[in-house]
Amino acid sequence: KLIYPSFFYPCKEGGYTVIVPDLPGCVTKENTLAEAIDMAVDAASRWLLDAVENNEQISPSDIKNVITDKYENGFVSLISIDLDE
């Protein structure tokens, strides 16, 4: 089980954009916060499985060192990824 900090940003048109900063290009946008969390876990899982297949080592950042400064009203939350499922 891996835990990654993720940035959640409310969109002006509704919904949320989620960015997993430790996984370059791992971004999703969904209509509700619940959907955004589910899709962030799904996107991060696929990203990490690809990294494992390519023998890449990716370490999550310490949440104490993560700051949402890219967009207004963002917040950081942890997502849990289980690569065994």
C-alpha positions in Angstrom: 0.0 0.0 0.0 1.4 3.4 -1.0 0.2 6.8 0.2 0.6 9.9 -2.0 -0.2 13.5 -1.3 -2.6 14.9 -3.9 -3.7 18.5 -4.7 -7.5 19.1 -5.1 -8.6 22.3 -6.8 -12.2 23.3 -7.2 -13.0 24.3 -10.8 -14.9 27.5 -11.6 -17.3 25.5 -13.8 -17.8 22.9 -11.0 -16.1 19.8 -10.1 -12.5 19.2 -9.0 -9.1 18.9 -10.7 -6.7 16.5 -8.9 -2.9 16.6 -9.4 -0.6 14.0 -7.9 2.7 16.0 -7.8 5.0 13.1 -7.3 3.7 11.4 -10.5 4.4 13.7 -13.4 1.3 14.0 -15.7 -1.0 12.3 -13.2 -4.0 14.6 -13.4 -7.8 14.0 -13.5 -10.9 16.2 -13.4 -14.3 15.0 -12.1 -17.7 16.5 -11.3 -17.8 15.7 -7.5 -15.2 15.4 -4.8 -16.0 11.7 -4.3 -15.5 11.0 -8.1 -12.3 13.0 -8.0 -10.9 10.9 -5.2 -11.8 7.7 -6.9 -10.3 8.8 -10.2 -7.2 10.1 -8.6 -6.6 6.7 -7.0 -7.3 5.0 -10.3 -5.0 7.3 -12.3 -2.2 7.0 -9.7 -2.5 3.2 -9.7 -2.2 3.0 -13.4 0.8 5.5 -13.4 2.5 3.4 -10.7 1.9 0.1 -12.3 3.5 1.4 -15.5 6.5 2.7 -13.4 6.8 -0.8 -11.8 6.8 -2.5 -15.2 9.7 -0.1 -16.2 11.6 -0.7 -13.0 11.3 2.9 -12.0 11.4 3.8 -8.3 9.0 6.6 -7.2 8.9 7.8 -3.6 6.0 9.8 -2.2 6.7 13.2 -0.7 6.2 13.9 3.0 2.9 15.7 3.3 4.5 18.2 5.7 6.6 19.5 2.8 3.7 19.7 0.2 2.1 23.1 -0.4 -0.7 23.9 -2.8 0.3 27.1 -4.4 -0.6 26.6 -8.1 -4.3 27.5 -7.9 -6.5 29.3 -5.4 -8.6 27.4 -2.8 -6.7 24.1 -3.3 -6.1 21.6 -0.5 -3.9 18.6 0.0 -5.2 15.2 0.8 -3.6 11.8 0.9 -4.7 9.0 -1.4 -4.0 5.4 -0.8 -2.9 3.1 -3.7 -2.9 -0.7 -3.3 -1.0 -2.2 -6.2 -1.9 -5.7 -5.2 -5.6 -5.3 -6.2 
